[in-house]
């Protein structure tokens, strides 16, 4: 797919991001003291794809709801995502997020933790404030339960991910479960909550949740793939950084499962140490030898194909087409 497809989708997503940002800025305006307010708003003003809140609104519209029904839930989803990024950066001691210094680098760990906690709390306050924009208070209860479940899964996924570091016996099914929790769960919650706010049937809600889960899995696998093959300038970080950091990805897991004993030992040795450029080249040779990159790309494409099939439950509409385009974007993006 060409650049025009991605450009058209980005322009559509920007329309949703404008209304979501307006909602977020309004809702966070009364935080005090001022340093906590600035730290809380900081990442919400730094761009980002806004994919999750857009999915929430589009899913609501696809099932016959309106933007008004889902806007507060969509903004809440983005606050949860931002909260998780702030805390991730503290745990990983990452200096940069979205091409800006991380929250804990601009302020300090204590203020960053408080900012994350504030966003987390504000998210549920936002969902609760939807009562005047929907047909049933039950929609709020179900949406809160959906988002809370995703939050627990995010924490579980982060804990599992940390446990996988330098563990070279991770199985593919365990890795896929981890990335669903860490990345896919909030995307699935976004689509599900949008459908709930539209008053969709349980069958429709289950289908759109599974759609979100599958594109979430594909999104993370595509990230793993791009880390090794993307243009460094477009990616915004050094290519091969996952190898340097010794991260277990679907690509590494596949190569360790299928490689010869000699190649497995070479790859593990590279992952254990701070790799040089020559080490990364050697690792890439091993990964290509066992078609591990292609395996990951094919798996992501399968998930996206399966996700799009689930959209057959929807009547044809511009919103259904947007959901199809977002699924395609997940595996055609370059960063």
C-alpha positions in Angstrom: 0.0 0.0 0.0 1.2 3.4 -0.9 1.9 6.5 1.1 -1.4 8.1 0.0 -3.4 5.3 1.9 -1.4 6.1 5.1 -1.7 9.8 4.5 -5.5 9.6 4.1 -5.8 7.5 7.3 -3.5 9.9 9.3 -5.7 12.8 8.2 -8.8 11.0 9.4 -7.1 10.1 12.7 -6.1 13.7 13.2 -9.7 14.8 13.1 -10.4 12.4 16.0 -7.3 13.4 17.9 -8.4 17.1 17.8 -11.6 16.4 19.6 -10.0 14.0 22.1 -7.3 16.5 22.9 -9.9 19.2 23.5 -11.7 16.9 25.9 -8.5 15.9 27.7 -7.3 19.5 28.1 -10.6 20.6 29.5 -10.7 17.8 32.0 -7.2 18.2 33.2 -7.3 22.0 33.5 -8.2 21.9 37.2 -5.3 19.8 38.5 -3.2 21.5 41.2 -0.4 22.2 42.1 0.8 23.6 38.8 3.9 21.3 38.5 1.7 18.3 38.8 -0.7 19.7 36.2 2.1 20.4 33.8 3.6 17.0 34.3 0.2 15.3 33.8 -0.5 17.2 30.6 3.0 17.1 29.2 2.8 13.9 27.1 -0.8 14.5 26.0 0.4 17.6 24.2 3.3 15.8 22.4 1.5 14.3 19.5 1.3 10.5 19.5 -0.8 8.4 17.1 -4.0 8.7 19.2 -5.0 5.3 17.7 -6.7 3.9 20.8 -9.1 6.8 21.4 -9.9 7.0 17.7 -10.7 3.2 17.7 -13.1 3.8 20.6 -15.0 6.5 18.8 -15.0 4.8 15.4 -16.2 1.5 17.0 -19.1 3.4 18.6 -20.0 5.1 15.3 -19.7 1.8 13.4 -22.4 0.3 15.7 -24.8 3.3 15.3 -23.6 5.5 18.1 -22.3 9.0 18.0 -19.1 10.8 18.9 -20.8 12.3 21.9 -21.5 8.8 23.2 -17.9 7.8 23.2 -15.8 10.9 23.4 -15.2 10.8 27.2 -14.4 7.1 27.2 -12.0 7.7 24.2 -10.2 10.4 26.2 -10.1 8.1 29.2 -8.4 5.4 27.1 -5.8 7.9 26.0 -5.1 8.9 29.6 -4.7 5.3 30.6 -2.2 4.8 27.8 -0.3 7.9 28.8 -0.2 6.8 32.4 1.3 3.5 31.3 4.0 5.3 29.2 5.0 7.5 32.1 5.4 4.6 34.5 7.2 2.5 31.8 9.7 5.2 31.2 10.5 5.4 35.0 10.9 1.6 35.2 13.1 1.4 32.1 14.9 4.7 32.9 14.2 5.9 29.4 15.3 9.4 28.6 13.1 10.2 25.6 9.4 9.7 24.8 7.9 11.0 21.5 11.1 12.9 20.7 10.9 14.8 24.0 12.6 14.3 27.4 10.6 11.8 29.4 8.3 13.1 32.2 10.6 11.9 35.0 13.6 13.6 33.3 11.8 17.0 33.0 10.6 16.8 36.6 11.6 13.8 38.8 10.5 10.3 39.6 8.1 11.4 42.4 6.3 13.9 40.3 6.2 11.6 37.3 4.6 8.8 39.4 2.1 11.2 40.8 1.3 12.5 37.3 0.7 8.9 36.1 -1.5 8.2 39.1 -3.5 11.4 38.4 -4.1 10.4 34.8 -5.1 6.9 35.9 -7.7 8.3 38.4 -8.9 11.0 36.0 -9.6 8.4 33.3 -12.2 6.7 35.5 -13.7 10.0 36.5 -14.0 10.8 32.8 -15.9 7.6 32.0 -18.2 8.2 35.0 -19.1 11.7 33.6 -20.6 10.2 30.5 -24.0 9.6 32.1 -25.6 12.5 30.3 -24.4 11.4 26.9 -25.7 7.8 26.7 -29.0 5.8 26.9 -28.2 3.6 29.9 -26.1 4.0 33.1 -25.3 0.3 32.6 -23.1 1.2 29.7 -20.8 3.2 32.1 -20.6 0.2 34.6 -19.6 -2.2 31.8 -17.1 0.3 30.3 -15.5 0.9 33.7 -15.2 -2.9 34.2 -13.7 -3.2 30.7 -11.1 -0.5 31.2 -10.2 -1.7 34.7 -9.6 -5.2 33.3 -7.3 -3.8 30.7 -5.4 -1.9 33.3 -4.8 -5.0 35.3 -3.7 -6.8 32.2 -1.2 -4.0 31.3 0.4 -4.4 34.8 0.6 -8.2 34.4 2.1 -7.8 30.9 4.7 -5.4 32.1 5.7 -7.8 35.0 5.8 -10.7 32.5 7.9 -8.7 30.1 10.4 -7.8 32.8 10.5 -11.5 33.7 11.4 -12.4 30.1 14.6 -10.3 30.1 17.6 -12.6 29.5 15.3 -15.6 29.7 16.1 -17.5 26.5 13.5 -20.2 27.1 10.4 -18.1 26.6 7.8 -20.0 24.5 5.9 -18.3 21.7 2.5 -18.7 23.4 3.8 -17.1 26.5 5.2 -14.2 24.5 2.0 -13.7 22.6 0.0 -13.7 25.9 2.4 -11.1 27.3 2.1 -8.7 24.3 -1.7 -9.1 24.4 -1.7 -7.9 28.0 0.9 -5.2 27.5 -0.2 -3.8 24.2 -3.3 -5.5 22.9 -5.6 -5.4 26.0 -6.0 -1.6 25.9 -6.6 -1.6 22.2 -9.3 -4.3 22.6 -10.8 -2.3 25.5 -11.0 0.7 23.3 -13.0 -1.0 20.6 -15.1 -2.9 23.1 -16.0 0.2 25.2 -16.9 2.1 22.0 -19.3 -0.7 21.1 -20.8 -0.8 24.6 -21.4 3.0 24.5 -23.3 2.5 21.2 -25.6 -0.1 22.8 -24.2 -2.9 20.6 -25.3 -6.5 21.2 -23.1 -8.9 23.1 -22.2 -10.8 19.9 -21.1 -7.5 18.3 -19.2 -6.4 21.4 -17.3 -9.8 21.5 -16.4 -9.5 17.8 -15.0 -6.0 18.0 -13.1 -6.9 21.1 -11.5 -9.8 19.3 -10.7 -7.4 16.4 -9.0 -5.1 18.8 -7.0 -7.9 20.4 -5.8 -9.2 17.0 -4.7 -5.8 15.7 -3.0 -5.2 19.0 -1.0 -8.4 18.7 -0.1 -7.4 15.1 0.9 -3.9 16.2 3.5 -5.3 18.7 4.8 -7.9 16.3 5.2 -5.2 13.6 7.1 -3.1 16.2 9.5 -6.1 16.7 9.9 -6.4 12.9 10.5 -2.7 12.3 13.2 -2.6 15.0 15.3 -4.8 12.7 14.3 -3.6 9.2 13.1 0.0 9.3 14.8 3.1 8.2 16.6 4.4 11.3 15.5 8.0 10.6 11.9 7.1 10.3 12.0 4.7 13.2 13.4 7.4 15.5 15.8 5.0 17.3 18.8 2.9 16.3 17.8 -0.2 14.2 18.6 -3.4 16.2 18.1 -1.8 19.6 16.1 -4.8 20.7 19.1 -7.0 20.1 21.4 -4.6 21.9 19.1 -4.6 24.9 18.8 -8.4 24.8 15.0 -8.3 24.4 13.0 -11.4 23.7 10.8 -10.8 20.7 8.7 -13.2 18.5 11.6 -13.1 16.0 14.3 -14.1 18.5 12.0 -16.8 20.0 11.4 -18.3 16.5 15.2 -18.3 15.7 16.1 -19.9 19.1 13.4 -22.6 18.5 14.4 -23.5 15.0 18.2 -22.7 14.9 21.0 -25.2 15.2 22.7 -25.5 18.6 25.7 -23.5 17.3 23.6 -20.7 16.0 21.5 -20.6 19.1 24.6 -20.3 21.2 25.9 -17.5 19.0 22.6 -15.6 19.2 22.3 -16.0 23.0 25.8 -14.8 23.5 25.0 -11.7 21.4 21.8 -11.0 23.4 23.6 -11.5 26.7 26.3 -8.8 26.0 26.2 -5.2 24.9 26.2 -5.9 21.2 28.4 -4.1 18.6 27.3 -3.3 15.1 29.2 -6.5 13.9 27.2 -8.5 16.5 23.9 -7.1 15.2 24.9 -8.0 11.6 25.7 -11.6 12.8 22.4 -11.8 14.6 20.6 -10.6 11.5 22.3 -13.3 9.5 21.1 -15.9 11.9 17.5 -14.5 12.0 17.4 -14.5 8.2 18.9 -17.9 7.9 15.9 -19.3 9.7 13.3 -17.0 8.1 12.4 -15.6 11.5 11.8 -12.1 10.2 9.5 -13.4 7.5 7.7 -15.6 10.1 7.0 -12.5 12.3 5.7 -10.5 9.3 3.5 -13.4 8.1 2.1 -13.8 11.6 1.2 -10.1 11.9 -0.5 -10.2 8.5 -2.5 -13.3 9.5 -3.7 -11.5 12.6 -4.8 -8.5 10.6 -6.6 -10.7 8.0 -8.4 -12.5 10.8 -9.3 -9.1 12.4 -10.8 -7.8 9.2 -13.0 -10.9 8.8 -14.5 -10.1 12.2 -15.8 -6.8 10.8 -18.3 -8.7 8.6 -20.7 -8.3 11.5 -20.9 -4.6 10.7 -23.0 -3.0 7.9 -21.0 -1.2 5.3 -20.3 2.4 6.3 -17.4 4.9 6.3 -16.7 3.8 9.9 -16.3 0.1 9.0 -13.9 1.2 6.2 -11.9 3.2 8.7 -11.6 0.1 10.9 -10.4 -1.9 7.9 -7.9 0.9 7.1 -6.6 1.0 10.6 -6.0 -2.8 10.6 -4.1 -2.4 7.3 -2.1 0.5 8.7 -0.8 -1.6 11.6 1.2 -3.8 9.3 2.1 -1.2 6.6 3.5 1.6 8.8 7.2 2.4 8.8 7.5 3.5 12.4 
